Amino acid sequence: MANAVTSKLTNLSNQYSASVKELRELQAKLRNGGAGVSDAEAKRLNALIKTVDAKRLQFMEDYNNLKKLEKPAKDYVNLQNDLKDIQAQINKAKARGEKTTALEAKKTALTTKLKAIAPAVEQAFPELKVKPVSTVAQDAADKAAAKAAADLKAKQDAAAKAAADKAAADKAAAAKLTTPPPPPPNKNIPPGVNAGVVGVGGAGGITDSQNAATTAVSVTGNQDINAIYSLARLKYDNVDSIFLYDPELKQILIDAVGDIATAKDDMEEDEFLRRLNASDWAIRNAGTYRARDAQRREYNETLDKYNQQLAIADTQEKKDAILAKIGELKTTSSYARGLASAKAYIESVASGLIGTMSPERLDAFVKRMYDSANDKDPNIINRELSALISYKAGMQLGGAIGGDLTTLRATARANGFDLDTQFGSNINDWLQRLAKGESVETFKNTIRGAAKLGLPDKVANLLDQGLDIKDIYAPYRNVMASVLEIAPDSISLDDKTLRTAIGPEKEMSIYDFQRSLRKDSRWQYTNNAREESSAAVLGVLSDFGFQG
């Protein structure tokens, strides 16, 4: 469906170019005819020129309006697909008797986003409009999932009742038919790997909302690693984002989940933990996790103790003393110093990316990276941060990403654009893609592609070769500045006189362009114009004998 957006934009671009060509042909016909054109024919041509020019402006306006909606249209399609995937997961979870709280929250968040952009997108691109997620078919799927969950519960209740009716000697066996209590938090977890650090919803781990954000089952049925990761986190207690980046751990996830459409081939938890414990990754990082876990537990226990003392302190003197201890704990403890060191490193390797984050959001990110022992891996840091970029117009960023942003601003200016004004809705996406390693040349070419609209083929071809409009018109701009006695930078790149230098058929010679500048209204205010005028007046006076 995304092709429908591209197709419509391409069609408008082609229509605009065709109208520009037609307009120039009509103007040339009127101009070349000169005095030989009858009044009636001139009137007809002028009427046609006016009509075609109105069409040209309308095509440009329509193109610009739709261009602004290109990203929302893409988001619209992605949100629809994500909602289908989330609903499928909800149905599957219900059928398996699992909790759906996090998935329902994700569905609500996606639905809210979809409702915000749907009216504008559906009006501009009605072909993208699809039936809401809550269709009759979906309702039927919901009912089927609910029925499956109810049937499962009924079977469990029946089994429990049958067990309860047996003799006392059978009670132990009957107990096995009920749902066993959850295992202790640290059961079978590899040495040094803390469930609180990397477990579902654990302190420092990825939250349910972050988990839901990574869930994206492939529409084509292919097993997407994000969907596998999400399912694994629901089943196994010690799965963290490092599994997405370490090849060995990624393969363990793939083997553990198997077919994402069914739980029948899921790996048993004991086997999953055995493989995880035997992995090179666990062996390499066990010491780090063990140390971080001990630091954090000691920090949290001490902070809890101080907070309890603070709650019952009955004098201001006692409160001040406890607050001083809390302040010292938050600055000098091993855990606090580790967080500070991690923050300094993250700021040094990703200064451009963190420039878009609030201090609170940055501290939360640092804690997550430190607790999961990812705080010294620049690749993971940048990949995780790229999804958190929140750019605002005029924002200045540091680091490599800031350099890329400066380059894009310069390219926009060199082609007659303001980056924030003409491409504001795209910048955040561009920065995220740049942070993931995409070349800045991709987006420079996007800007040049927008500058090509309505220009002669010769100029368009030069833009395709990597030149900017500023470079292409530089010789004419310098001549124009010299003749009109103005600064080159004061001549905008869409100046009408400047643009006449290169026509649809050929470009002017510098000499011809220099002569044509005398027709520009600005020339009459130049010293050169005044000197020529004075010389002409003196010549006339001399001819009449008024000058010696």
N, C-alpha and C positions, 0 to 999 in steps of 0.2 A: 504493500500500500504506500510505502514511502516513495515508490517510483511515480505515483500519481502526483505527488507534490513537486518532484523534480520536473516531471513532464509539463505541468502547468507553468512553472517558472520558465522553463526553456521555451515553451510556446509563446509566452508573453515577451520574452527577450527577442525572439525571432520576429514577432509582430512589430516590436519597437524598431528593430533594425530595418525591417522592410519599409516602415513608414518614414524613417529618416531618409532612406534611399529615394523613395518616391517624392518626398518633399524637395530634396536637392535637385532631382530631375525636373520637377515643375519650375523651381526657381531658375534653374539654368535655361530652360526653354523660354521663360519670360524675359530673362536678361539677355540671352543671345539673339532673341528676335528684335530687340531694340525698337527703333521707331517704326519698323515694318509691321509690328503687331497692331492689329486693329483694336479699337477701344473695346469692342464686344469681346474679342478674344482675350485681351488683357484682363477684362472684368471676370471672364470665365476662369482664367488661370489663377487669378487672385482668390477667387472663391474656393477653388480646389485646394490652393495652398493653405488657406485658413482651415478648411475641413481636415486636411491631412495633418496639419500641425496640431489641431485639437486632438486627433486620434493618437498622435505621437505622445502628447503630454498625458493622455489618459492611460496609454499602455505603460508609461514610466511610473505613473502613480500607482496603478494596479500592481506592477511588479514590486515596487518598494513596499507596498502594504503586505503583499503575500510573502515577501522575503523576511519581513519581521516575524511572520507566523511559521517560518520553516522549522525552527527548533521546537516551538510548542506543538506543531503537527507531529514531529518525530516523537516528542514526549507523550503525546496523545496515544499514538500507536503502541508505544512501549508500555504505557500504563494499562491499556486494554489487555495486552498480552500478560502483563504481570498479574492483573486481577484474575484472569483465567487460571493462571498457574497457582496463585494463592488459594483460589476456591477449590482446585483439584487437591491441593495438599490438605485443606480443611476437611474435605470429604474423606480423604484417605485416613487422616488422623482420627476422625470420628468413627470410621469403620473399625479402626484398631483400638478404640477405647482410650485414645490419648487426649491430652489437654490441647485445646486450640486457642488459648488466650492470646498468645503472642501472634499467631497467624491472623486472628480476628482483628487485633490492633493494627497489624500491617494492612489488612484489607480496608479498614476504615481510613487509614492515612492515605492510601492510594486512591480511594474513592473521592476523598476531599480534594486531592490534587487534580484528579480528572475533572471534577465538577467545575473547578476554577478556570480551566483552560478550554473546556469542551465547547461552550457557546461560540467563541470566536473562531475556533478551528473548524467546527462543523459548518459554520456559515461560509467560510472561505473554501473549505475542501469537503463538500457534502459527500463525496465518494468515499471518504474515510470513515464516515459515520457507521457504527455497527450497533447491533442491539445491546442494551445494557446487560451487565453481567447477570442481573436478576431476571433472566428470561424464564419462560415456561420450562424449557429443557433444564435450565440450571436449578429451578425449583424442584424438578423431578429428581435431579441428582442429589440435591440437599435432602429430600425426603428419603431417598434410597440409602444415603449415608446414615441418616438418623435411624432408619429402620434397622440397618445392620448393627449400629451401636446398641439399639434397644434389644435386638435378638441376642447379642453377645452378653449383655447384662442379664437378660432373662435366663440364659444358660448358666451363667455364674451363680445367680440366685438359686436356681433349681439345684445345682450341685451343692451349694452351701446348705440348703434345707435338707437334702438327702443325707448329707454328712451329719447334720445336727440330730437327725432322727435315729442314728445308729447308737449302739451301746457305748458305754463309757470307754470300753477297750478300743473302740475305733476312732475316738476323738482326735488322736494324734494324726491319724491318716486323713481324717476329715479336714483338719486344719490346713493340710497341704493344698486343698482345693480352693482355698481363699487366696486373695492377692497377698503375697509376702510383703513384709515391711521393707522400705528402701534400705539399701546397704549403708554401712557407715560411710561418712564423707570421704575417707581416705582409703577405702578398700581397694586393694590390688593396684594402687597407683604407683608407677615406677618411682624408684628412689629419687628424691629431689624434685619431683613433679608435683606441684600443689594444685589440688582441685579448686581451691579458692582463687588461684591465679588464672588457671586455664579452663576451669569448669564452666558449665552453663550458668550464667547469671552470677558467677562468683565475683568477689571483689577483685577489681582489676581486669576481669575477663570481658569478653564482648557481651554486651547486653542483648536482650531479646529483640529490641528494635534494630540494633546493628545486625543481628543475625538475620532478621527478616529482610533487611536491605540487601543481603547477599543472595537471597533465594531467587533463582531465576531458572526454572526448568525449561529446557529448550523446547520451543513449539514443535520442532520437527521430530521430537522424541529422542534425540541424542542425549546422552548422559552428560549434562553440564556439571563441571566441577563445583560450581557454587551451589547447585541443588544437592549434590552429593555431600558437600560440606555441611549444609543446613540439616539434612537428615541425620548425618553422623553426630552432630551436636545434640540432637534430640535423644539419641540412643546411648551415646557414650559420654561419660562425665568429664573427660580430660581432653577435649578437642579445642584448639585455639587457632587464630588466624595464621600462625606459622605453618599449619598444614597446607595452606594455599600456596606457599612459596617454596617449601622444601620438597624436592622431587621424591625423596624417600617416603616422607610422611604423606604426600599426596597419593602415592601408590597404595599405601596402607588404607587410606580412606576409600579409594576406588574398590579395592578388594573387599573391604568390610561391608560396604553398602550393596555391591553387586548391581542388580537391576533396581533402579530407583522406583519402579512401579509396584514392587512387591517387597514385603519384609521377610518372605520365606527363606531367601538366600542370604540374609544378614549374618555377619560373623558374630559368634558368641562373644560376650563381653570379656570373658577370661582370655580367649584367644586373641582378641584385639589388644588387650593390655599386655599379653605376652609378647606380641610382635612389636608393640610400641616400646616396651622395656628393653627389647633386644636390638632396637634400631641404633644406628650410629649416632643419630641426632640425640636420643635420650642419653647415650653414654657420654657424648660431648658436653651436654648441657646440664647433666644431673647436679654437678657441683654448684653451678650458677643458680639453678632453681632452689636448691636446698638453702643456699645462703640468703637469697631474696625472700624466701618463705619465712625463714627464721627472723629476718629483719622486720618484715612487715607484721608478723604476729606479735613480736615484742613491742613494736611501735603502737599497734592498735590496742593491745592490752594495757600499756602504760597510759595512752591517751584516754581510754575508758575509765581507768582508775582515777586520773586527774579530774575528769568531767564529773564523776560521782562525788569526789571530794568537794568540787566547786558547787555542786547542787545543794550540799548540806552546810556549806560554810556560812557562819552566822555573823561574821564581821567583814568589813571591807579590807582590813589588813590581811586576813586569811585568804580572801578572794584574790587580792593582788599577788600574794605569794604563789598561789596555785597557778594563776595566769602566767606568771613569770616562768614557772616550770614548764607549762605548756609551750610557751614561746621558745624556750631552750630546746625542748624536745623536737619542735618543728624546724629547728635550724642546725642543731649539732648532732642529733642521733644518726646512727649509721644509715638508717632508711632515708632520712631527710637529706643527708649529704649525697646519697646515691641518686635520689630524685633530682637534686640540684645539678649534679654532674651530667645526668642524662639530658636535662633541659638545656644545659650549655652546649652539649654536643649536637642535639637536634637543632638548636638555633644556628649553629655554625654550618651544618650541612644542608639545611632547608630553610634558610632565612626568608627566601622569597615566598615560600608556601605558607609559613606561619604568619606572614604579614597580613593575612586576611582573617586571622582568628582572634577571638577575644581572649584576654588573659585566662579566664576561667576554662574556656574550651582547650586552650593550649596546655594548661596544667593537667586536665583530665586525659589529654592525649599522651603527655609525657608519662603519667602514671601507668597508663595501659601499656605503653612500650616498655617501660622499666620492669613492671611486674611480669611481663611475658618474656623478658630477656631479649627483646628485639631492639633495644635502645642504642646498639652500636652497629646496626646493619643499615647503611644509608639507602639501600635498594628498598627494603621493607618500609622504612620511614617515609620515603618519597611516595611510594605506591599507596600507603595508607593515608598520607596527607592529601594526595591529589584529589581524593573524593570529598575532602572537607573544605576545598577552596570556596571562598565566598567573596567574589570580586565586586567592588562598587566603583562607579565612574570616577575617574581621576585618581584612583588609588596608586600609590607608588610602592613598588615591591623591590626587595633586594635579591641578591644571589643570581643564579643562572636564569631563573624564571623572570626576575625583574629585568635582566638584560634582554630577554626575548620580548617582553612587553614593550620596552623602549624601542626595539627594532620594529615591531609592528606599528607603533605610533608613528615612527619616522616614515615607514612605507606608506601608511595611510595619508600622511601629509604630502608625500611626494607624488601622490595620485589624486590630490584635490579633496581628500576626505578628512573628517575628524573621527578617529577610531571609536571613541565612546558614543558619538552621535549616530554614525552610520552602522556600526557593528556591535553596539552595546549588548544586544541580546545574545551574541555569540562568544563574547570574550571569556566568560567563566568556563564554558566548554573547551575553548581553545587552550586556556591555561591548564586545565586538568589533563588534556591530551599532551601538552608540552611536558608536564611533570612526569608523564609516563614514558617519555622518550621520543615522542613524535617530533619531526623536524619543523623548525620555525618557517622553513621555505614553503611548506604546505599552505600555511595561512597567509604568507606574503602573496602567494599566487592567487589565493581566494580574493584578496583585496584588489589585485591587478585585474582579475576576471571581472569584478564589478565595475572597474574603471573603463573596461573595453566597450561598454554599452554605448552605442551610437557613434563610435569613433570610426574613422576610415580603416579599411583592412590593413593598410600599411602600418598604422600605429598599433592596431590590435596584435599584429604579428610580432612587433617589437616587444610588446608587453608580455606576450607568451614566451619570449626568449629571456625574460628576467629583467628587462629595463622598466623604469618607471616613467610616468608622464613627464615628471620634472626633468629627467635626463633627455627624453626625446625632444622636448621643446626648448632645451637650454640655450642653443645657439640663437634662436629667434627671440627668446626672452631677454638675452643680453643685448641684442641689437635694439630691441624695443625700448629697453631701459635707457640705452645710450641716446637714442633719437628723441625720446620723449622726456629725457632728463629726469628720470625717476629711479628709485631703488628697484633692483630686480625682484626683491622679495615682496614688493608692494603690488606686483603683477600676479594676480591669482591664476591658477592653472586652468580655470574655466573662463578666462578673459576672452571675449568674443573676437577681438582683434588678433590675439595670439593664436586662437584656434584656426583662423583663416590661413595660417602659414602652410598647413598640410590639408589638402583637399582629398576628395574621394579618388581622384585620378592621379594626382602628383603633388609634390610639395613645391612651394615657391623657392626660387633662388634667394640668397641673402640680399642681393641687390634689389630684386623686385619687391621683397618684403619691406626693405628699408624705404623704398619710394612710396609704397602703399601706406606707410605710417603717417604720411602728411595728411591723409584723409581722416585720421583719428582726431576727434575733437580736442584731445589733450595736447596735440602738437602746437596749436596756436598759442599756448601759454609758455612755450619754451623760449629760451634766449635765442636760439637759432632762428626761430620763426620771426621774432622781433627784429633781429639783425637783417634778415632777408627783406622784411617789410620796410625797414629804414633805408636799406640800399635801394629798393625800388623807388621809394619816394624821392630820394636824393637824385636818382637818375632822371626822373621826370622833371624835377626842378632844374637840373643842369641843362636838359634839353630846351627848357624855356629861358635859359640864361639867367636863372636866379642864383646859380652857384658859380663860384670862381674856378 
